Amino acid sequence: MSAITSSTGRWGLRAARLFDGFDFVERPEVLVDVGKVVAVGEALPDSLEVRDLGDVTLLPGLVDCHQHLVFNGRGTLEQQVSDVDDATLTDRARANARLALEGGVTTVRDLGDRGFVTLGLRADPDLATIAAAGPPITPPGGHCWYLGGECEGSDNLAAAVADRVERGCDVVKIMVTGGAMTPSFPLWMSQFSEADVRLVVDAAHAAGLPVAAHCHGVDGIAMAVDVGVDSIEHCTFFTESNESIPPPELLDRLAASGVALSATWGVTETPLTPANWQRARPVIEDALGRVHAGGGVVVVGTDAGIYRQKPHDVLPHALPTLLSAGMTTVEALRAITSSAADVCRRPERGRLQAGLPADIVAVAGDPAADPAALTRIAAVWRDGRSIVGSVSDTE
């Protein structure tokens, strides 16, 4: 599909269905002018250039709350970045951000690069919109230490936050617990004291930045809630027994806290994992579903890039898991559009509303009837500019 243009820069789309980021709209039509949405759900003028896309669903650009643009899924995380210079990592991140965009993921939050290389990609209109954290803060030898964010001691932690503020990062990422893909700390073990995490949160908030906390262990999750982080990444409820055991009282606290839980859902195919992870998946799904049912905020951060089953356009594959966790189709679509955009502090994205950028995705079919339809990307626009298009049209 070629870009739709006219002498006035105004054009319209018509489809079988339209989800605006909050609900399905009765009249599936959208009017765009010079990269901005002008109207949604209103009759398009007869004189306007209109493209009727037929049996597709229009949605806002999808929003992934947790990606790693410098990873390529080949080997261990350390192997993916070791012996690779910053220029090569930048090129890789650029290609991955383009892949995300072409797959309908028009906004990504990068929660761990090396050398702050993703920050320089944020102004590129040919890529997904990027919110960047730079290297995650981790203790010496801690999870993802090889990304360059090793830090310990109150003075150094404060300096690490100040450095990210000065560089213009959009969010601060801290590895509160260990991780499954770095052997130095068990994933259930807290890597920082509560005082350290609170220092990072307070310093970031004082500078106007949110904090994303990597948490697998139950104790780390509870700590993150206590100190007021803005999002908890993964939230898998692992204990020292190396099993996921979500305490009911913690689920209640999470639901009432307002802290967003960024669920690591979305794979192109199920990867081979240890038995404890296989047992954990339905437990985590049920636990986060209970948090959602209790009024909590659950969005999706795919962790794209960590292995080959998580390419950077994987987010549409998360829809079935959101549904099986108890969300309605509308709630699930909000979790990967408007709600996710709010978590990423990009409220102008993830919704089709008058005056906002025209990030639009068209998918073949009806995701309410067939969740796999969300993976059938027919067209993508970023800021009103055509990126991808393969559907037939009539004017």
ZAMARGU-4260 file (C-alpha; in steps of 0.2 Angstrom, whole numbers, plus 5000, padded with zeros to 4 digits):
<rodrens>
0) 5000/5000/5000 | 5007/5017/4996 | 5005/5032/5007 | 4988/5041/5006 | 4991/5059/5002
5) 4981/5073/4994 | 4983/5091/4991 | 4977/5096/5008 | 4986/5081/5017 | 4969/5075/5023
10) 4964/5057/5021 | 4953/5044/5028 | 4952/5026/5032 | 4937/5015/5033 | 4936/4997/5039
15) 4925/4983/5045 | 4930/4987/5064 | 4939/5000/5074 | 4946/4999/5091 | 4952/5016/5097
20) 4963/5011/5112 | 4948/5010/5124 | 4934/5002/5115 | 4927/4997/5098 | 4919/5011/5089
25) 4902/5010/5081 | 4907/5019/5065 | 4924/5012/5060 | 4931/5027/5051 | 4946/5039/5055
30) 4951/5055/5048 | 4969/5060/5047 | 4977/5077/5043 | 4996/5080/5042 | 5001/5065/5053
35) 4987/5069/5066 | 4971/5061/5070 | 4957/5073/5066 | 4941/5062/5070 | 4937/5045/5075
40) 4920/5037/5072 | 4913/5051/5062 | 4906/5051/5045 | 4920/5055/5032 | 4916/5069/5020
45) 4911/5064/5003 | 4925/5074/4995 | 4939/5066/5005 | 4951/5054/4999 | 4946/5038/5008
50) 4953/5021/5008 | 4941/5007/5012 | 4951/4992/5018 | 4937/4980/5019 | 4937/4965/5032
55) 4951/4972/5043 | 4952/4980/5060 | 4960/4996/5063 | 4969/4999/5080 | 4981/5011/5088
60) 4999/5007/5086 | 5003/4993/5099 | 5014/4997/5114 | 5027/4985/5121 | 5032/4990/5139
65) 5049/4980/5139 | 5061/4976/5125 | 5079/4975/5123 | 5084/4982/5106 | 5102/4977/5107
70) 5099/4959/5109 | 5096/4947/5094 | 5091/4931/5103 | 5107/4921/5098 | 5116/4913/5112
75) 5116/4919/5130 | 5112/4937/5134 | 5131/4940/5138 | 5136/4931/5122 | 5124/4943/5112
80) 5133/4958/5117 | 5151/4953/5121 | 5164/4957/5108 | 5152/4968/5099 | 5156/4987/5098
85) 5144/5001/5101 | 5142/5005/5083 | 5137/4987/5079 | 5125/4987/5093 | 5117/5003/5087
90) 5114/4996/5070 | 5106/4981/5078 | 5095/4991/5089 | 5090/5002/5074 | 5085/4986/5064
95) 5076/4979/5078 | 5066/4995/5081 | 5062/4995/5063 | 5056/4977/5064 | 5045/4981/5078
100) 5037/4996/5069 | 5034/4985/5053 | 5025/4972/5065 | 5013/4985/5071 | 5022/4989/5088
105) 5024/5007/5085 | 5030/5011/5103 | 5043/5002/5113 | 5051/5004/5130 | 5069/4998/5130
110) 5073/4993/5147 | 5091/4988/5145 | 5104/4993/5132 | 5123/4995/5133 | 5132/5011/5132
115) 5116/5021/5131 | 5115/5017/5112 | 5096/5017/5110 | 5095/5035/5116 | 5101/5041/5099
120) 5088/5032/5090 | 5073/5041/5097 | 5072/5055/5084 | 5072/5043/5070 | 5054/5044/5062
125) 5057/5027/5052 | 5058/5017/5069 | 5046/5014/5082 | 5044/5027/5095 | 5057/5023/5109
130) 5057/5026/5128 | 5074/5022/5134 | 5082/5017/5150 | 5100/5014/5146 | 5110/5001/5155
135) 5100/4994/5170 | 5107/4997/5187 | 5113/4981/5195 | 5126/4976/5208 | 5143/4970/5203
140) 5141/4953/5194 | 5122/4955/5196 | 5109/4951/5183 | 5114/4959/5166 | 5130/4966/5173
145) 5138/4965/5155 | 5127/4979/5150 | 5138/4991/5160 | 5126/4996/5174 | 5135/4989/5189
150) 5134/5000/5204 | 5134/4998/5223 | 5133/5010/5238 | 5122/5025/5241 | 5133/5038/5233
155) 5136/5028/5218 | 5117/5023/5216 | 5113/5042/5217 | 5126/5046/5204 | 5119/5032/5193
160) 5102/5040/5193 | 5109/5057/5191 | 5119/5051/5175 | 5103/5044/5167 | 5094/5060/5171
165) 5108/5071/5163 | 5109/5059/5148 | 5090/5061/5145 | 5084/5044/5149 | 5065/5041/5149
170) 5065/5029/5163 | 5077/5021/5176 | 5078/5002/5177 | 5084/4993/5192 | 5087/4975/5194
175) 5080/4972/5211 | 5082/4953/5210 | 5092/4940/5200 | 5087/4934/5183 | 5086/4917/5175
180) 5098/4921/5161 | 5113/4927/5173 | 5120/4914/5184 | 5128/4925/5197 | 5112/4928/5208
185) 5097/4916/5209 | 5082/4924/5201 | 5072/4924/5217 | 5086/4933/5227 | 5085/4951/5230
190) 5101/4960/5224 | 5099/4976/5233 | 5093/4981/5251 | 5076/4990/5253 | 5086/5006/5257
195) 5095/5005/5241 | 5080/5003/5230 | 5071/5017/5239 | 5086/5028/5236 | 5085/5025/5217
200) 5066/5027/5217 | 5066/5044/5227 | 5081/5051/5216 | 5072/5046/5200 | 5055/5053/5205
205) 5063/5069/5211 | 5070/5071/5193 | 5053/5067/5186 | 5058/5049/5179 | 5048/5033/5183
210) 5057/5017/5189 | 5055/5000/5181 | 5060/4986/5193 | 5065/4969/5187 | 5058/4957/5200
215) 5056/4938/5200 | 5057/4934/5219 | 5042/4937/5230 | 5053/4947/5243 | 5059/4958/5229
220) 5041/4961/5222 | 5035/4966/5240 | 5050/4977/5242 | 5047/4986/5225 | 5029/4989/5230
225) 5034/4996/5247 | 5046/5009/5240 | 5034/5015/5226 | 5041/5009/5210 | 5031/5013/5194
230) 5031/4996/5186 | 5037/4978/5191 | 5044/4969/5176 | 5041/4950/5175 | 5033/4948/5193
235) 5034/4929/5193 | 5033/4926/5212 | 5048/4914/5213 | 5053/4909/5230 | 5069/4900/5237
240) 5062/4884/5233 | 5064/4889/5214 | 5045/4888/5212 | 5032/4902/5208 | 5021/4903/5224
245) 5011/4920/5224 | 5006/4924/5242 | 4987/4929/5241 | 4990/4945/5252 | 5004/4951/5240
250) 4992/4949/5226 | 4979/4960/5235 | 4993/4973/5239 | 4998/4973/5221 | 4980/4975/5215
255) 4977/4990/5227 | 4994/4998/5224 | 4992/5006/5207 | 5009/4999/5202 | 5009/4992/5184
260) 5014/4974/5182 | 5023/4971/5165 | 5020/4953/5161 | 5033/4944/5151 | 5020/4937/5138
265) 5021/4934/5120 | 5031/4921/5110 | 5031/4915/5092 | 5033/4897/5098 | 5035/4889/5115
270) 5054/4888/5119 | 5062/4874/5128 | 5063/4879/5147 | 5067/4870/5163 | 5053/4860/5172
275) 5050/4874/5185 | 5047/4887/5172 | 5035/4876/5163 | 5026/4873/5180 | 5027/4892/5184
280) 5018/4898/5168 | 5000/4894/5172 | 5003/4899/5190 | 5010/4916/5185 | 4996/4918/5172
285) 4983/4915/5186 | 4991/4926/5198 | 4992/4941/5187 | 4974/4938/5181 | 4969/4939/5199
290) 4978/4955/5201 | 4969/4962/5186 | 4952/4956/5192 | 4956/4965/5208 | 4958/4982/5199
295) 4977/4981/5197 | 4986/4987/5181 | 4993/4973/5170 | 5001/4977/5154 | 5013/4967/5143
300) 5032/4969/5142 | 5038/4955/5130 | 5056/4955/5134 | 5059/4955/5116 | 5076/4950/5110
305) 5081/4939/5124 | 5079/4923/5113 | 5074/4919/5096 | 5055/4915/5100 | 5054/4933/5106
310) 5058/4944/5090 | 5055/4963/5092 | 5038/4961/5083 | 5031/4948/5095 | 5019/4958/5105
315) 5003/4953/5095 | 5006/4935/5100 | 5003/4940/5118 | 4984/4942/5115 | 4979/4924/5119
320) 4988/4924/5135 | 4979/4940/5141 | 4963/4932/5137 | 4967/4916/5146 | 4972/4926/5161
325) 4953/4932/5162 | 4953/4948/5152 | 4940/4952/5140 | 4945/4957/5122 | 4943/4975/5125
330) 4953/4974/5142 | 4967/4964/5133 | 4968/4976/5119 | 4969/4991/5131 | 4984/4982/5140
335) 4994/4983/5124 | 4988/5000/5118 | 4982/5014/5129 | 4986/5006/5146 | 5003/5002/5140
340) 5006/5019/5133 | 5002/5026/5150 | 5015/5015/5158 | 5028/5020/5146 | 5024/5039/5149
345) 5018/5041/5131 | 5000/5045/5133 | 5000/5052/5116 | 5003/5035/5109 | 4992/5019/5110
350) 4975/5027/5106 | 4966/5035/5091 | 4960/5052/5097 | 4958/5069/5089 | 4974/5079/5090
355) 4985/5064/5093 | 4998/5056/5082 | 4991/5045/5069 | 4999/5028/5074 | 4987/5016/5066
360) 4988/4997/5063 | 4977/4987/5052 | 4975/4968/5055 | 4966/4956/5043 | 4951/4949/5052
365) 4943/4952/5069 | 4954/4949/5084 | 4938/4948/5095 | 4933/4933/5086 | 4950/4926/5082
370) 4965/4932/5093 | 4977/4926/5079 | 4970/4940/5068 | 4981/4952/5078 | 4997/4944/5071
375) 4991/4947/5053 | 4997/4964/5050 | 4990/4972/5035 | 4996/4990/5036 | 5005/5001/5048
380) 5006/5020/5049 | 5017/5030/5060 | 5013/5048/5063 | 5001/5046/5048 | 5015/5040/5036
385) 5013/5023/5028 | 5026/5010/5034 | 5019/4994/5028 | 5004/4989/5018 | 4997/4974/5009
390) 4978/4976/5009 | 4968/4979/4994 | 4958/4995/4993 | 4945/5005/4984 | 4943/5023/4984
</rodrens>
